[in-house]
Amino acid sequence: MLDVTHIEYTPATSPLLSGPDAIHGAVAADSVDHYVAGHYGQPAQEQRALAHGQAVVDLSHYGVVTITGADRLSLLQTLTTQQLLGMAAPINTEALFLDLKGRIEIAVKIHDDGETAYLITEPTMNATLLDWLTRMQFAARVDITDRTGELALLGATDEVPGLEGPMWIDPWPGVSPGGYAYTDTPENHPAVDEDYSWRLYILAADTLVDTVQNLPAGFRLAGTMASEALRIAAGRPRQLFDTDERSIPHELDWLRTAVHLEKGCYKGQETVARVHNLGHPPRRLVGLLIDGSVHGVPEVGADIIVRPEGDDQAAMASARSIGTLKSVGMHHEMGAVGTAIIRRNTDPEAELIIREMPPEGADTDEEPNFTAAAQQILTPPTAGKVVGRVQGLSNLRRR
């Protein structure tokens, strides 16, 4: 079978960030989100408004690939981890394209209105998805089109009056049909505590500026600093942020919403079944409540270690890394929050330390920065190996 070829793609900068229609005070986001605004001058107020369903987030840099034609769902059925045949429109789900070893290649959010399947990817991933789908099309009766730049996305935590058209509703943190939750009870998942809700409105890109300028009374724009903080607090995995080249779905508790365990015959299915039924994932995604007594937030990519006895600085500097800080944000109520990928068998009660080493070329006397963090269990050490024990929770509410 052909391997997915990763293709470089550079999104256009949002007109709300740069150009004659730019919003006053807009500041570019970090990392792959720098094509849109991280905030518009009031990050804390923007996040509170978003959390209360009174703001929208410009995500026009995300990729959008559409598939039309009679075989659109059967094509996705064959290639992805999700069961799509027999589902009634409108469909709101997500799916993963895996490699032969079960590692995540592409994550897509899928909205199907009965005629068109909208596949939403992380920024820069749309060209890779288009190439893979086109190469695997064969005789399928479909038309596949990259509409990134033609279509734009606005994110919101609730319905926005007046916005119409296609809309993807996030199934997280529920358990989709055929899915499986690794948390012990619904109440133990932070997304339930946070009452997490997310949707993406799909609109013509040339209407983005006008739509934002005519938001309903009481609504405002929020930047990605706001949406990212809410996502991180809810333990919601995101490709390019919480994943790497070794990630498998089990590590991120992504079997909840992106994998149908009762379907087969897709690339990587053997690994999905083997790890879930007989083994354990080697790593797990963990939420972090980060010590707020330090200024700012740690840098993504920092090492994670277990706090040694005695808080000895030399011991912390030399301690073996158990993982990596993947996402970080400042939540309007919880303070600094993050996610990390750590070894699966790390004691869930252990206090963790985020270790930021001095940059290369820095003064040799410069000391590492150490920041304490408490764990929030997202994927427990017991994840996997379900044969012979009680099956996953089907009573988690679906969204």
Secondary structure as GFF3:
##gff-version 3
##sequence-region A 1 399
A	DSSP	beta_strand	27	28	.	.	.	ID=ss1
A	DSSP	three_ten_helix	31	33	.	.	.	ID=ss2
A	DSSP	beta_strand	37	39	.	.	.	ID=ss3
A	DSSP	alpha_helix	43	51	.	.	.	ID=ss4
A	DSSP	beta_strand	55	58	.	.	.	ID=ss5
A	DSSP	beta_strand	63	68	.	.	.	ID=ss6
A	DSSP	alpha_helix	72	79	.	.	.	ID=ss7
A	DSSP	beta_strand	91	98	.	.	.	ID=ss8
A	DSSP	beta_strand	104	112	.	.	.	ID=ss9
A	DSSP	beta_strand	116	121	.	.	.	ID=ss10
A	DSSP	alpha_helix	126	135	.	.	.	ID=ss11
A	DSSP	beta_strand	143	146	.	.	.	ID=ss12
A	DSSP	beta_strand	151	156	.	.	.	ID=ss13
A	DSSP	beta_strand	167	169	.	.	.	ID=ss14
A	DSSP	three_ten_helix	186	188	.	.	.	ID=ss15
A	DSSP	alpha_helix	190	193	.	.	.	ID=ss16
A	DSSP	beta_strand	199	204	.	.	.	ID=ss17
A	DSSP	three_ten_helix	205	207	.	.	.	ID=ss18
A	DSSP	alpha_helix	208	213	.	.	.	ID=ss19
A	DSSP	beta_strand	220	222	.	.	.	ID=ss20
A	DSSP	alpha_helix	224	233	.	.	.	ID=ss21
A	DSSP	three_ten_helix	249	252	.	.	.	ID=ss22
A	DSSP	alpha_helix	269	277	.	.	.	ID=ss23
A	DSSP	beta_strand	283	290	.	.	.	ID=ss24
A	DSSP	beta_strand	303	306	.	.	.	ID=ss25
A	DSSP	three_ten_helix	309	311	.	.	.	ID=ss26
A	DSSP	alpha_helix	313	318	.	.	.	ID=ss27
A	DSSP	beta_strand	323	331	.	.	.	ID=ss28
A	DSSP	beta_strand	335	343	.	.	.	ID=ss29
A	DSSP	beta_strand	352	356	.	.	.	ID=ss30
A	DSSP	beta_strand	369	377	.	.	.	ID=ss31
###
